Amino acid sequence: MDQSFIQTREKLISLLRDLNDYELNTATVLGGWTVAQVVEHLAVAEVNFIGLVENAVQQKQIGHAEEKDFSIVRDRSVKMKAQQEPSTVHRNAEDCIKMLQNSRNATEAFLNENEYIERYVVFHPRFGDIPANSIFTLIAEHERRHIEQIEEVLEAIK
């Protein structure tokens, strides 16, 4: 697991910590997701990404895959469709942080139970075959993308 995986989550939580209900639950005049919806998306996405690794381990997909450049994930001009739309439930900062902690706890529990994930190959719908341990870089890049989105939403609703 690389440092950016940990640091990106820390930055995200620090960004959320002092937000009020208005900031968390208000969309811009152009529409789109609220900050709370972005957070829900990130928590669900982490669980889904780790699910890809879990599947590779269960299916014993041992092998080699080339490292991929995931920086495209941060490019917000490249639109991507989420696998599922987040709910419209209103959340406070504590709820948002708890969702992120729960998804990270699930990731850490999986890692504690599964050594040597670097031996496995994961199929990602967008990137094809990737080394299983590179999923942490992908999660970090995905979170960076959405931190930028959160910052834009917060600026737009001021």
N, C-alpha and C positions, 0 to 999 in steps of 0.2 A: 504494500500500500504506500503510495507516495505522499509526500508532505502537502502537496496542493490539495489532495483529497480532504485532509484535516483542516488546513488553513482556509479553504473556501467555505467550508461549513461554519467555521468560527466567524468568518466575516459576515455570512448570511445571518447567523443568530444575533450578532452584535447590531446589525442593521435593523432587525425586527424588535429587539428588546424594548425600545422606548416608543414604539408606535402606538397611537391611540386607535380606537375602534373606527373612527372616520378614515384614517390613513390606511388601515388594513382592509376595509370593506367598501371602499369607493372606487369605482372605475373612472377612467378619464371620460371626457365628453365624447371622445371618439369611440367609446366602448372598449371591449377587450376585458381581460381578466383584472380582478382586484389583486392587491398584494396577498391577501389570504388565499385566493384561488391559486396564485403562483406557488405559494408555499405548499398547498395541498398537492399540486402537480409534482413538485420536487420530491415530496415524501413518497408519493405513489411511484414515481419514476425510479427512485432508488430501489425500492422493493422489487420492481419489475426487472431492473438491470441485474440485481443479485439473483433473481429468479432464473435469468439466462445462465448464470454461472452454476447455480444449483442443478439445473437441468443437464448441463454439460457433465457435471460430476456424476449425477445419477446414471446418465447414459454412457459413462466412461469414455467420453470423447477426448481421449488423450492424443496429443499430436503437436504439431508446430503450425503456427500462423504468423504471418508478418505483422509487425507493429503498424498501426495506422496513425495518420495525422488527424486528430480529432478537433483541431483548431477551427474547422469549418462550423462546428457546433456553435461557437461563439458569434458567428456572423449572423446578425439579426436581419440582414437583408435577404438571407436565405430562409424562407418560411418553411416551417415544419408543422405537421399536423400531429397533435397529441393523440395518443391511443384512446384516451377517454377524457371528456370534458370534466373539469372540477365542479364540485357542487356549489350551490349558492348559499351555503350555510355561513352565517356571520360568525366570525371568530375574533377573539382578542389575542394579544401578543403571547400570552401564556399558552393558549391553545395551539397557536402556530408553532411555537418553539417545541412544545410537547410532541407534535406530529413529527417534526424533524428528528427529535431525540429518539422517538420510537422506531423510525425507519433506520436510524444509525445503529441503535441497539440491536435490531434484527440483523443488520449487516455484520456487526461485530460477533454476534452469537454464531452466525453461519461460519465466519472465519475461524472462530475458536474450535469449531467442530470439524473443519475441513482444512487440513494442511496441504501444502504443495499444489495449490490451485494453478500455479504457473504451468503445470503439466497439461492443463486442459485447454481445449479450443471451444470458443463460444461462437455461435452464429448470431450476428446482429442483423436485423432486417435492413439497415441502411449501409453498414460497413462490411457486411459479409463475415467471413471467419476472422476472429481476432483472438489474441491470447487472453485467457480468462482473467489474468491479473491486470490487464489493461482496462478492465471495466471501471476501475477506480479513477483512472485518468478521464474516462468518458463521463463519469458522474461529476467530477470536478468541473470539466468544461461545460457541461450542461448547467450546473449551478451558476457558473460565471455568466453564462448567457442570461439567465433569469435574474441574477443580481442586477445586471444592467437594466433589465426590463422593470424591476422593482424601483430602481432609482428614477427611471423615466416616469413611471406612474406617480411616484411621490412628488416629483417636480411638477407634473401636469395638474395635479389636484390641489396644489397650494392656493 
